[in-house]
Amino acid sequence: MAANQFSLLGQRRFLPFFLTQALGAFNDNFYKNLLVILVTYDAASYSGINPVQLTQLAGGLFILPFVVFSGLAGQLADRYDKISVMRAVKVLEVAIMGIATFGFATHNIYALLSALFLMGVHSTFFAPAKYGLLPAVLESNELVGGNALLEMGTFAAILLGQSLAGPIAATGSTAIIGPTLFAVAAFGLLASFKIPKMSPAAPQLTLDWNLWRSTIQNLSVAHQDRIVFLAILGISWFWFYGIIVLAQMPIYASMIIRGPELTVTLLMFGFTLGIAAGSLLCERLSGGRLEIGLVPLGSLLMTVFGIDLYFSTPQLVSNVTRQISVVLADWTTWHILMDLMMIGLSGGLYIVPLYALVQRRTPIKVMSRVIAANSIWNAVFMVVASLFGALLIQHGMSVPELLLTCAILNFGVTAVIYSRVPEFLLRLLAWILMHLVYRVQVEGLENVPRRGAALVVCNHVSYVDALVLSAAVNRPMRFVMESSIFKTPILNSIFTGMKAIPVASAQEDRVIREAAFEQVSAALTEGHVVCIFPEGKLTRNGEVDTFRPGVMRILATNPVSVIPMALCGLWGSIFSHGATGLTRFLPLRFKLRVALHIGQSITASLVTPDRLRSIVLGLRGGNA
C-alpha cells in the first residue's frame, strides 16, 4: 500500500503505466494540433482543404473510433492480458507515426487524416486496458490517488502537446516533426514493457467481432449496475462541459479579451492546471478513501465559477488586438484565468471520485467492457457538445452566453443525477460534518466487504452516528432508526434520501415494526449493507446498553455475516445526551477526535446478542 499518491510514482506497478499513458496522451494532442495548424497556415500545399472544415473533420475522425470500436476494445482487454493489449497498441502507435511522418514530408492530406483516424483507434483500444488495470494493481484505498495522478498526468500531457504543436509547426521542418513523433511513441512503447504482466480478467470470454453487437453488449453490461451507469453519465457530462469550454477558448481569447495567440495558451493552461490540481486535491480531501461527497461539491463549484466567468467577461469595444503585456496588466484577465482554473479544479474534484466509483463497484471480469461503454458515452456526449455549441453560436449566442448556458445546464443535469442517487448529497453532508466538527480515525476498514450483503451492528452514542458511519465507511448503508427520529421535520427528507428504515417497538406500532423487518430482509437480499443499533435507543450515560434480540430475527431470515463496530469520542458532544451546560446549544469542541473501530466479520450461526455486545465493548475499550 502506498503511503500517499505520489509514492505510487516510485513503484513499478504504477510508474511505467503512468508514463505510457501520459506519452500517448501527449502524442494524440501534439499530432492533432500539429495537423490543424500546418494545414490552416499552408492550406494550398495540402490539397487546398478548408481550415474550418479540417478542424471539424479532425475532431470527428478522432472521436469516431470510440463509437465504432469501443465494444470490441472492451472485450479484448477483458479476454486477454491487459498489458499485452497495451503493448500491441503502443506498437501500432509507432507504425502510425510512420504514416504521419510520410504525410508531413509529402504534404499528403489523406495519409495525415488516416494517421489521425488511427490515433483515435489507438486511444480507443488503450482506454479499457488503462482504466481496467488500475483496480487490479492498486489497493482499494489507493484508487482515488491513482486516478488522481492519472488524470493529472493526462491533462498535463494534453496541455504540453497542444502547447508544443505551435512552435514546432512554425519551423515547418519534417526533420523535427518526424523524429519528435517517433521518439514519443518509442518511449511510450519502452515504458509499456516495464509494466508487470497480469492474468486475463475473463479468459473464457468469446469475442464478438460484430462491432454493432459488441457495442450494444458493452452498453448493456454497464447498465446492469444503476450507480455505475449514472456515474458514467456523470463522467460523460464532464466531457460535454469541458469540450464546450476548451472549444471556445480561441474565440474567447481573440474576440473577447482581444489578446494575441499566446492568450489562448494562457487560458487553456489555467483550465488544465486547475483540473490537475483538483485531481490531486481529491486524495487529500478524501483521506485516500473513495469519497463521492466530493462529486456534488465539484459540480456545484463548476456552476458557481461558470456563472462568475460570465460576469467577469470584459466589455471591450476596440477591435484592435492588444499586446500580451497589456492583456496581463488588465486585472479582468486574472479574474477570468482564476475562474477557468477553479472550473478546472472543480472538475477534478468531480471526475476523479466518479472514475474510482466505477472501478470499485464493477467486477474485475467485466471491468474493461464497462470502461469501453464509458468511452462510448464520452464520445457521444463530446459529439453532442460540439454540435450544441456550434448550433447556439450559429443562431447568434455569444461565447460568454454559451458558457453561462452550460454552467446553468450543469446545475440542472447534476441535480437530476443527485435526485436519482441521493447518496452523493448525503455523503457531501457527512463529509462537511466530518471536516468542520470532527476528526475521525478509522481502524479495520478492510473488514467491510467491497460487495455483498452484510449486517453492521454498532453502539448508539449520538444523533449523528449514522452520518459518522456514512462518512467513514466507503459503502452506502441502510440504517434502521427509531420512527420518532425518522419523522423529525426537515431531517425526515435527509433520512428518506438515505433510504433509512423506520422501526418501532411492538407496543408502539406493530405495523411499522413488521414493515421494518421486511425492508431489512429485502435490502439484505439485494446485497446491501444494513446497519442497526441493537441497543434500540441513544445511550443516556455513555455506556453500552443491553443488545435487543431483533438482530437474531434478521439473521434467521437472512443469515449474512455480521460486522461489529464501536464509536468512541462522541459522548459529551452537542449531539449526545452527555452534553452539559453550553454544549447543549453550542458546539464548543470543534474538530473533536472521534474513533471508529471495525471488527472482523462474524458468521451468522455464531452470533448471539450477548456475544455481539461483548465484542463491541472490546472494540470500544475504555472510551465512550
C-alpha positions as CSV (number, residue, x, y, z in Angstrom):
1,M,0.0,0.0,0.0
2,A,1.4,3.4,-1.0
3,A,1.9,6.0,1.8
4,N,0.5,8.7,-0.4
5,Q,-0.5,9.1,-4.0
6,F,3.0,10.5,-5.1
7,S,4.7,7.4,-3.7
8,L,3.0,5.4,-6.4
9,L,5.3,7.2,-8.9
10,G,8.2,5.4,-7.4
11,Q,6.7,1.9,-7.8
12,R,7.0,-0.3,-10.9
13,R,3.3,-1.4,-10.7
14,F,2.3,2.2,-11.4
15,L,5.1,4.4,-12.9
16,P,5.7,2.6,-16.3
17,F,1.9,2.6,-16.8
18,F,1.7,6.3,-15.8
19,L,4.4,7.2,-18.4
20,T,2.9,5.0,-21.1
21,Q,-0.5,6.8,-20.7
22,A,1.0,10.3,-20.5
23,L,3.2,9.8,-23.6
24,G,0.2,8.5,-25.5
25,A,-2.0,11.5,-24.5
26,F,0.9,13.8,-25.5
27,N,1.2,12.3,-28.9
28,D,-2.6,12.3,-29.5
29,N,-2.9,16.0,-28.9
30,F,0.5,17.0,-30.3
31,Y,-0.2,15.4,-33.6
32,K,-3.8,16.5,-33.9
33,N,-2.9,20.2,-33.2
34,L,0.2,20.0,-35.4
35,L,-2.0,18.8,-38.3
36,V,-4.6,21.5,-37.9
37,I,-2.0,24.3,-37.5
38,L,0.1,23.3,-40.5
39,V,-2.9,22.8,-42.8
40,T,-4.5,26.0,-41.6
41,Y,-1.5,28.1,-42.4
42,D,-0.4,26.2,-45.6
43,A,-3.7,25.0,-47.0
44,A,-2.7,25.3,-50.6
45,S,0.1,22.7,-50.3
46,Y,-2.3,20.3,-48.6
47,S,-4.8,19.9,-51.4
48,G,-6.4,23.3,-50.5
49,I,-8.7,21.8,-47.8
50,N,-10.8,24.4,-46.0
51,P,-9.2,25.0,-42.5
52,V,-12.6,25.3,-40.8
53,Q,-13.8,22.0,-42.4
54,L,-10.5,20.4,-41.4
55,T,-11.0,21.3,-37.8
56,Q,-14.4,19.7,-37.7
57,L,-13.2,16.7,-39.8
58,A,-10.2,16.2,-37.5
59,G,-12.4,16.2,-34.4
60,G,-14.8,13.7,-36.0
61,L,-12.2,11.4,-37.3
62,F,-10.5,11.2,-33.8
63,I,-13.8,10.5,-31.9
64,L,-15.4,8.2,-34.5
65,P,-13.3,5.1,-33.4
66,F,-14.6,5.4,-29.8
67,V,-18.1,4.9,-31.0
68,V,-17.3,2.2,-33.5
69,F,-14.6,0.1,-31.8
70,S,-15.1,0.5,-28.1
71,G,-17.2,-2.6,-27.8
72,L,-14.5,-4.8,-29.3
73,A,-11.8,-2.9,-27.3
74,G,-13.5,-3.7,-24.0
75,Q,-13.9,-7.4,-24.9
76,L,-10.2,-7.7,-25.9
77,A,-9.0,-6.1,-22.6
78,D,-11.1,-8.5,-20.6
79,R,-10.3,-11.6,-22.7
80,Y,-6.5,-11.1,-22.8
81,D,-3.8,-9.8,-20.5
82,K,-4.3,-6.0,-20.4
83,I,-0.5,-5.4,-20.6
84,S,-0.3,-7.3,-23.8
85,V,-3.1,-5.3,-25.2
86,M,-1.4,-2.0,-24.2
87,R,1.9,-3.1,-25.7
88,A,0.2,-4.0,-29.0
89,V,-1.5,-0.6,-29.1
90,K,1.9,1.1,-28.5
91,V,3.4,-0.9,-31.4
92,L,0.6,0.4,-33.5
93,E,1.3,4.0,-32.4
94,V,4.9,3.7,-33.7
95,A,3.6,2.5,-37.1
96,I,1.0,5.3,-37.1
97,M,3.7,7.9,-36.6
98,G,5.5,6.5,-39.6
99,I,2.4,7.2,-41.7
100,A,2.2,10.7,-40.2
101,T,5.8,11.4,-41.0
102,F,5.3,10.3,-44.6
103,G,2.2,12.6,-44.8
104,F,4.0,15.6,-43.5
105,A,7.1,15.0,-45.7
106,T,4.9,14.7,-48.9
107,H,2.1,17.0,-47.8
108,N,-0.3,14.1,-48.4
109,I,-3.5,15.1,-46.6
110,Y,-5.0,11.6,-46.9
111,A,-2.1,10.0,-45.2
112,L,-2.3,12.6,-42.4
113,L,-6.1,12.1,-41.9
114,S,-5.6,8.3,-42.0
115,A,-3.0,8.6,-39.2
116,L,-5.3,10.8,-37.2
117,F,-8.1,8.2,-37.5
118,L,-5.7,5.5,-36.5
119,M,-4.6,7.5,-33.4
120,G,-8.3,7.6,-32.5
121,V,-8.3,3.8,-32.9
122,H,-5.1,3.6,-30.7
123,S,-6.8,5.6,-27.9
124,T,-10.0,3.6,-28.2
125,F,-8.2,0.2,-27.6
126,F,-5.9,1.7,-24.9
127,A,-8.6,3.2,-22.7
128,P,-10.3,0.0,-21.5
129,A,-7.0,-1.6,-20.7
130,K,-5.8,1.6,-19.0
131,Y,-8.7,2.1,-16.6
132,G,-9.3,-1.6,-16.2
133,L,-5.7,-2.1,-15.0
134,L,-5.9,0.3,-12.0
135,P,-8.2,-1.7,-9.7
136,A,-6.2,-4.8,-10.5
137,V,-2.8,-3.3,-9.4
138,L,-3.9,-0.8,-6.7
139,E,-5.4,-1.4,-3.3
140,S,-9.0,-0.1,-2.8
141,N,-7.7,2.8,-0.7
142,E,-5.2,3.7,-3.5
143,L,-7.8,4.0,-6.3
144,V,-8.5,7.7,-5.6
145,G,-4.8,8.7,-5.5
146,G,-4.0,6.5,-8.6
147,N,-6.9,8.0,-10.6
148,A,-5.9,11.5,-9.4
149,L,-2.3,11.0,-10.6
150,L,-3.6,9.5,-13.9
151,E,-5.9,12.5,-14.6
152,M,-3.2,15.0,-13.6
153,G,-0.6,13.3,-15.9
154,T,-3.1,13.0,-18.8
155,F,-4.2,16.7,-18.7
156,A,-0.6,17.9,-18.2
157,A,0.4,15.8,-21.3
158,I,-2.6,17.2,-23.3
159,L,-1.5,20.8,-22.4
160,L,2.1,20.1,-23.3
161,G,1.2,18.5,-26.6
162,Q,-1.1,21.4,-27.5
163,S,1.5,24.0,-26.4
164,L,4.4,22.5,-28.3
165,A,2.5,21.9,-31.5
166,G,2.5,25.6,-32.4
167,P,6.3,26.3,-32.1
168,I,7.2,23.1,-33.8
169,A,4.7,23.7,-36.6
170,A,6.2,27.1,-37.1
171,T,9.5,25.5,-38.1
172,G,7.7,23.6,-40.9
173,S,10.6,21.1,-40.8
174,T,9.8,17.4,-41.1
175,A,13.4,16.9,-39.8
176,I,12.0,18.0,-36.4
177,I,8.4,16.8,-36.7
178,G,9.0,13.2,-37.7
179,P,11.7,12.4,-35.1
180,T,9.6,14.0,-32.4
181,L,6.5,11.9,-33.2
182,F,8.6,8.8,-33.4
183,A,10.6,9.4,-30.2
184,V,7.5,10.0,-28.1
185,A,5.8,6.8,-29.5
186,A,9.0,4.8,-28.9
187,F,9.4,5.9,-25.3
188,G,5.8,5.0,-24.7
189,L,6.4,1.5,-26.1
190,L,9.6,1.1,-24.0
191,A,7.7,2.2,-20.9
192,S,4.9,-0.4,-21.6
193,F,7.4,-3.2,-21.5
194,K,8.3,-2.3,-17.9
195,I,4.7,-2.8,-16.7
196,P,4.4,-6.1,-14.8
197,K,2.2,-8.7,-16.6
198,M,-1.1,-9.8,-15.2
199,S,-3.6,-12.6,-15.8
200,P,-6.7,-12.0,-18.0
201,A,-9.8,-11.0,-16.2
202,A,-12.2,-13.2,-18.3
203,P,-10.1,-15.7,-20.3
204,Q,-13.2,-17.7,-21.3
205,L,-14.9,-14.8,-22.9
206,T,-15.9,-15.3,-26.5
207,L,-15.1,-12.3,-28.7
208,D,-17.9,-10.9,-30.8
209,W,-16.4,-9.4,-33.9
210,N,-19.7,-7.8,-34.9
211,L,-18.9,-4.2,-34.0
212,W,-22.5,-3.1,-33.6
213,R,-23.5,-6.1,-31.4
214,S,-20.4,-5.9,-29.2
215,T,-21.1,-2.2,-28.6
216,I,-24.7,-2.9,-27.5
217,Q,-23.4,-5.8,-25.3
218,N,-20.9,-3.5,-23.6
219,L,-23.6,-0.8,-23.0
220,S,-25.8,-3.5,-21.6
221,V,-23.1,-4.7,-19.1
222,A,-22.5,-1.1,-17.9
223,H,-26.3,-0.6,-17.4
224,Q,-26.6,-3.6,-15.0
225,D,-25.4,-1.5,-12.0
226,R,-27.5,1.6,-11.8
227,I,-25.0,3.5,-9.7
228,V,-22.2,2.7,-12.2
229,F,-24.3,3.7,-15.1
230,L,-25.2,7.1,-13.6
231,A,-21.5,7.6,-12.7
232,I,-20.7,7.0,-16.4
233,L,-23.3,9.6,-17.4
234,G,-21.7,12.0,-14.9
235,I,-18.3,11.4,-16.4
236,S,-19.6,12.0,-19.9
237,W,-21.3,15.2,-18.8
238,F,-17.9,16.4,-17.5
239,W,-16.5,15.9,-21.1
240,F,-19.5,17.7,-22.5
241,Y,-18.8,20.7,-20.3
242,G,-15.1,20.5,-20.9
243,I,-15.3,20.3,-24.6
244,I,-17.6,23.4,-24.7
245,V,-15.1,25.4,-22.5
246,L,-12.0,24.3,-24.5
247,A,-13.6,24.8,-27.9
248,Q,-14.5,28.4,-27.1
249,M,-11.0,29.4,-25.8
250,P,-9.5,30.6,-29.2
251,I,-12.6,32.8,-29.9
252,Y,-12.8,34.0,-26.3
253,A,-9.1,35.0,-26.3
254,S,-9.1,36.7,-29.7
255,M,-12.6,38.3,-29.8
256,I,-13.4,38.9,-26.1
257,I,-10.1,39.5,-24.4
258,R,-8.6,40.8,-27.7
259,G,-5.3,39.2,-27.0
260,P,-2.6,37.6,-29.2
261,E,-2.2,33.8,-29.8
262,L,-0.4,33.4,-26.5
263,T,-3.6,34.3,-24.7
264,V,-5.2,31.1,-25.9
265,T,-2.3,29.1,-24.4
266,L,-2.6,31.0,-21.2
267,L,-6.3,30.3,-20.8
268,M,-6.0,26.7,-21.7
269,F,-3.1,26.4,-19.3
270,G,-5.2,27.8,-16.5
271,F,-8.1,25.4,-17.1
272,T,-5.8,22.3,-17.4
273,L,-3.7,23.3,-14.4
274,G,-7.0,23.5,-12.4
275,I,-8.0,20.0,-13.4
276,A,-4.6,18.7,-12.4
277,A,-4.8,20.5,-9.1
278,G,-8.3,19.4,-8.4
279,S,-7.5,15.8,-9.2
280,L,-4.5,15.7,-6.8
281,L,-6.6,17.5,-4.1
282,C,-9.1,14.7,-4.2
283,E,-6.8,12.3,-2.4
284,R,-6.1,14.8,0.4
285,L,-9.7,15.8,0.9
286,S,-10.9,12.2,0.9
287,G,-8.2,10.9,3.1
288,G,-7.3,8.3,0.5
289,R,-10.8,6.8,0.5
290,L,-13.5,6.9,-2.2
291,E,-15.5,10.0,-1.2
292,I,-18.4,10.5,-3.5
293,G,-19.4,13.5,-1.4
294,L,-16.8,15.5,-3.4
295,V,-18.8,14.9,-6.6
296,P,-21.7,17.3,-5.8
297,L,-19.2,19.7,-4.3
298,G,-17.3,19.8,-7.5
299,S,-20.4,20.1,-9.7
300,L,-21.7,23.0,-7.6
301,L,-18.4,24.9,-7.8
302,M,-18.3,24.3,-11.6
303,T,-21.6,26.1,-11.8
304,V,-20.6,28.9,-9.4
305,F,-17.4,29.7,-11.2
306,G,-19.0,29.3,-14.6
307,I,-21.5,31.9,-13.8
308,D,-18.8,34.2,-12.3
309,L,-16.9,33.8,-15.6
310,Y,-19.8,35.3,-17.5
311,F,-20.0,38.3,-15.2
312,S,-16.2,38.8,-15.3
313,T,-16.1,39.0,-19.1
314,P,-14.8,42.4,-20.2
315,Q,-16.8,44.7,-22.4
316,L,-14.1,45.8,-24.8
317,V,-15.3,48.0,-27.8
318,S,-12.0,48.1,-29.6
319,N,-11.3,45.6,-32.4
320,V,-7.5,46.1,-32.1
321,T,-5.6,43.1,-30.8
322,R,-3.8,44.1,-27.6
323,Q,-0.2,43.2,-26.8
324,I,0.3,40.4,-24.3
325,S,1.8,42.8,-21.8
326,V,-1.4,44.9,-21.9
327,V,-3.6,41.8,-21.5
328,L,-1.6,40.7,-18.5
329,A,-1.8,44.2,-16.9
330,D,-5.6,44.0,-17.1
331,W,-7.0,42.7,-13.8
332,T,-10.0,41.2,-15.5
333,T,-7.6,38.8,-17.3
334,W,-6.5,37.4,-14.0
335,H,-10.2,37.2,-12.8
336,I,-11.0,35.2,-16.0
337,L,-8.0,33.0,-15.5
338,M,-8.9,32.4,-11.9
339,D,-12.4,31.4,-12.9
340,L,-11.1,28.9,-15.5
341,M,-8.7,27.4,-13.1
342,M,-11.4,27.0,-10.5
343,I,-13.8,25.4,-13.1
344,G,-10.9,23.0,-13.9
345,L,-10.2,22.4,-10.2
346,S,-13.9,21.7,-9.5
347,G,-13.9,19.4,-12.5
348,G,-11.0,17.4,-11.0
349,L,-12.9,17.1,-7.7
350,Y,-15.9,15.9,-9.7
351,I,-14.5,13.4,-12.1
352,V,-11.8,11.5,-10.1
353,P,-14.3,10.0,-7.5
354,L,-16.6,9.0,-10.3
355,Y,-13.8,7.1,-12.1
356,A,-12.9,5.5,-8.8
357,L,-16.6,4.7,-8.1
358,V,-16.9,2.9,-11.4
359,Q,-13.7,0.9,-10.8
360,R,-14.7,0.0,-7.3
361,R,-18.2,-1.2,-8.0
362,T,-17.5,-3.0,-11.2
363,P,-16.5,-6.7,-11.0
364,I,-12.9,-7.2,-12.4
365,K,-14.2,-9.7,-15.0
366,V,-16.3,-7.1,-16.8
367,M,-14.2,-4.0,-15.9
368,S,-12.8,-3.3,-19.3
369,R,-16.1,-3.7,-21.0
370,V,-17.7,-1.2,-18.6
371,I,-14.8,1.2,-19.3
372,A,-15.3,0.7,-23.0
373,A,-19.0,1.6,-22.5
374,N,-17.8,4.7,-20.7
375,S,-15.7,5.6,-23.7
376,I,-18.7,5.3,-26.0
377,W,-20.9,7.5,-23.8
378,N,-18.0,10.0,-23.5
379,A,-17.7,10.2,-27.3
380,V,-21.4,10.6,-27.8
381,F,-21.5,13.5,-25.3
382,M,-18.5,15.1,-26.9
383,V,-20.1,15.0,-30.4
384,V,-23.3,16.4,-29.0
385,A,-21.4,19.1,-27.2
386,S,-19.6,20.2,-30.4
387,L,-23.0,20.3,-32.3
388,F,-24.7,22.0,-29.4
389,G,-22.1,24.7,-29.2
390,A,-21.9,25.3,-33.0
391,L,-25.7,25.4,-33.2
392,L,-26.1,28.1,-30.5
393,I,-23.2,30.2,-31.8
394,Q,-24.7,30.0,-35.3
395,H,-28.0,31.2,-34.0
396,G,-26.5,34.4,-32.5
397,M,-25.5,33.4,-29.0
398,S,-22.2,34.9,-27.9
399,V,-19.4,32.8,-26.4
400,P,-19.9,34.2,-22.8
401,E,-23.6,33.5,-23.1
402,L,-22.8,29.9,-24.3
403,L,-20.5,29.3,-21.3
404,L,-23.2,30.7,-19.0
405,T,-25.8,28.4,-20.5
406,C,-23.5,25.4,-19.9
407,A,-22.9,26.4,-16.3
408,I,-26.7,26.6,-15.7
409,L,-27.3,23.4,-17.5
410,N,-24.6,21.8,-15.4
411,F,-26.6,22.6,-12.3
412,G,-29.8,21.1,-13.8
413,V,-28.2,18.0,-15.1
414,T,-26.3,17.2,-11.9
415,A,-29.4,18.0,-9.8
416,V,-31.2,15.2,-11.8
417,I,-28.4,12.8,-11.1
418,Y,-28.3,13.5,-7.4
419,S,-32.1,13.3,-7.1
420,R,-31.8,9.7,-8.6
421,V,-28.8,8.9,-6.3
422,P,-29.2,10.9,-3.1
423,E,-26.2,9.1,-1.6
424,F,-24.0,11.7,-3.3
425,L,-25.5,14.7,-1.5
426,L,-25.8,12.7,1.8
427,R,-22.1,11.9,1.6
428,L,-21.4,15.6,1.0
429,L,-23.3,16.4,4.1
430,A,-21.4,13.8,6.0
431,W,-18.1,15.0,4.6
432,I,-18.8,18.6,5.6
433,L,-19.8,17.5,9.1
434,M,-16.6,15.4,9.5
435,H,-14.4,18.2,8.3
436,L,-16.0,21.0,10.3
437,V,-16.8,19.3,13.6
438,Y,-15.0,16.0,13.9
439,R,-11.7,14.3,13.1
440,V,-12.5,10.7,12.6
441,Q,-9.9,7.9,12.8
442,V,-11.0,4.6,11.3
443,E,-9.4,1.2,12.2
444,G,-10.4,-2.0,10.5
445,L,-11.9,-0.6,7.3
446,E,-10.7,-3.6,5.4
447,N,-13.2,-5.7,7.3
448,V,-16.0,-4.2,5.4
449,P,-16.6,-6.3,2.2
450,R,-16.5,-4.5,-1.1
451,R,-19.6,-6.3,-2.3
452,G,-22.3,-8.4,-1.0
453,A,-24.8,-8.2,1.9
454,A,-23.7,-7.7,5.5
455,L,-25.3,-6.6,8.8
456,V,-23.5,-3.9,10.8
457,V,-24.1,-3.6,14.5
458,C,-22.8,-0.5,16.4
459,N,-23.2,1.2,19.7
460,H,-25.5,4.2,19.7
461,V,-23.9,7.3,21.2
462,S,-25.3,10.4,19.3
463,Y,-27.9,11.7,16.8
464,V,-25.2,11.9,14.1
465,D,-23.9,8.3,14.4
466,A,-25.4,7.4,11.0
467,L,-23.6,10.4,9.4
468,V,-20.3,9.5,11.0
469,L,-20.6,5.9,9.8
470,S,-21.6,7.1,6.3
471,A,-18.6,9.3,6.1
472,A,-16.2,6.7,7.5
473,V,-17.3,3.6,5.6
474,N,-17.0,3.6,1.8
475,R,-20.0,1.5,1.1
476,P,-23.6,3.0,1.3
477,M,-25.5,1.6,4.2
478,R,-29.2,1.3,5.0
479,F,-29.8,2.5,8.6
480,V,-32.6,1.2,10.9
481,M,-33.7,4.0,13.2
482,E,-36.5,4.8,15.6
483,S,-39.6,6.0,13.8
484,S,-39.9,9.1,16.2
485,I,-36.4,10.3,15.0
486,F,-37.2,9.3,11.4
487,K,-40.3,11.6,11.4
488,T,-38.4,14.6,12.7
489,P,-39.3,17.7,10.4
490,I,-36.6,18.7,7.9
491,L,-34.4,15.7,9.0
492,N,-37.1,13.4,7.6
493,S,-36.1,14.4,4.0
494,I,-32.5,13.5,4.8
495,F,-33.4,10.2,6.3
496,T,-35.7,9.4,3.4
497,G,-32.8,10.2,1.0
498,M,-30.6,7.8,3.0
499,K,-33.3,5.1,2.5
500,A,-33.3,4.8,6.3
501,I,-35.7,2.2,7.7
502,P,-38.0,3.4,10.5
503,V,-38.7,0.9,13.3
504,A,-40.9,0.9,16.4
505,S,-41.5,-1.4,19.3
506,A,-44.4,-3.8,19.1
507,Q,-46.1,-1.9,21.8
508,E,-45.7,1.4,19.9
509,D,-46.7,0.3,16.4
510,R,-46.6,-3.3,15.3
511,V,-47.3,-2.4,11.7
512,I,-44.2,-0.2,11.4
513,R,-42.1,-2.9,13.2
514,E,-43.1,-5.7,10.8
515,A,-42.6,-3.4,7.8
516,A,-39.1,-2.6,9.1
517,F,-38.1,-6.3,9.3
518,E,-39.5,-6.8,5.7
519,Q,-37.4,-3.9,4.4
520,V,-34.3,-5.1,6.1
521,S,-34.7,-8.5,4.6
522,A,-35.3,-7.1,1.2
523,A,-32.2,-4.9,1.4
524,L,-30.0,-7.8,2.5
525,T,-31.4,-10.0,-0.2
526,E,-30.5,-7.3,-2.8
527,G,-26.9,-7.3,-1.5
528,H,-26.9,-4.1,0.6
529,V,-25.2,-3.3,3.9
530,V,-27.7,-2.7,6.7
531,C,-26.8,-1.0,9.9
532,I,-28.7,-1.4,13.2
533,F,-28.1,-0.1,16.6
534,P,-29.1,-3.1,18.8
535,E,-29.5,-1.0,22.0
536,G,-32.6,0.4,20.4
537,K,-32.0,3.9,21.8
538,L,-29.3,6.5,22.4
539,T,-27.2,5.9,25.5
540,R,-28.1,8.1,28.5
541,N,-24.9,7.5,30.4
542,G,-22.2,6.8,27.7
543,E,-22.3,3.1,28.4
544,V,-23.3,0.3,26.0
545,D,-26.8,-0.9,26.9
546,T,-28.2,-4.5,26.5
547,F,-28.5,-5.6,22.9
548,R,-32.0,-6.5,21.9
549,P,-32.9,-9.7,20.1
550,G,-34.0,-8.1,16.9
551,V,-30.7,-9.0,15.3
552,M,-31.4,-12.7,15.7
553,R,-34.8,-12.3,13.9
554,I,-32.9,-10.6,11.0
555,L,-30.3,-13.3,10.8
556,A,-32.9,-16.1,10.9
557,T,-34.3,-14.8,7.6
558,N,-31.0,-13.6,6.1
559,P,-28.0,-15.4,7.6
560,V,-25.4,-12.9,6.4
561,S,-22.1,-12.1,8.1
562,V,-22.2,-9.6,10.9
563,I,-19.7,-6.7,11.2
564,P,-19.3,-5.3,14.7
565,M,-18.4,-1.6,15.1
566,A,-17.7,0.7,18.0
567,L,-17.9,4.5,18.0
568,C,-15.7,6.4,20.5
569,G,-15.4,10.1,21.3
570,L,-19.0,11.3,20.6
571,W,-20.2,11.1,24.2
572,G,-20.4,14.6,25.6
573,S,-20.7,16.3,22.2
574,I,-23.6,18.6,21.3
575,F,-25.4,15.7,19.5
576,S,-25.3,13.3,22.5
577,H,-27.2,13.1,25.8
578,G,-23.9,13.7,27.5
579,A,-23.8,17.4,26.5
580,T,-23.9,19.7,29.6
581,G,-24.1,23.4,30.1
582,L,-23.5,25.5,27.0
583,T,-22.5,22.4,25.0
584,R,-26.2,21.7,24.8
585,F,-26.6,24.6,22.5
586,L,-23.2,25.4,21.0
587,P,-20.6,23.0,19.5
588,L,-17.7,24.4,21.6
589,R,-15.4,21.5,20.8
590,F,-14.7,21.8,17.1
591,K,-12.5,19.1,15.4
592,L,-13.5,16.7,18.2
593,R,-11.5,13.4,17.9
594,V,-13.7,10.5,17.1
595,A,-12.7,6.9,16.5
596,L,-14.5,4.1,14.7
597,H,-13.2,0.6,15.4
598,I,-14.4,-2.1,13.0
599,G,-14.1,-5.7,14.0
600,Q,-13.8,-8.8,11.9
601,S,-17.0,-10.2,10.4
602,I,-18.8,-13.0,12.3
603,T,-20.6,-15.9,10.8
604,A,-24.4,-15.7,11.4
605,S,-24.5,-19.1,13.1
606,L,-22.1,-17.8,15.8
607,V,-24.0,-14.7,16.7
608,T,-25.8,-14.0,19.9
609,P,-26.8,-10.6,21.3
610,D,-24.6,-11.0,24.3
611,R,-21.6,-12.0,22.2
612,L,-22.1,-9.1,19.9
613,R,-22.3,-6.7,22.9
614,S,-19.1,-8.2,24.3
615,I,-17.2,-7.7,21.0
616,V,-18.4,-4.1,20.7
617,L,-17.3,-3.4,24.3
618,G,-13.9,-4.8,23.4
619,L,-13.6,-2.7,20.3
620,R,-14.7,0.4,22.3
621,G,-12.2,-0.2,25.1
622,G,-12.5,2.3,27.9
623,N,-13.6,5.1,25.6
624,A,-17.2,6.4,25.4
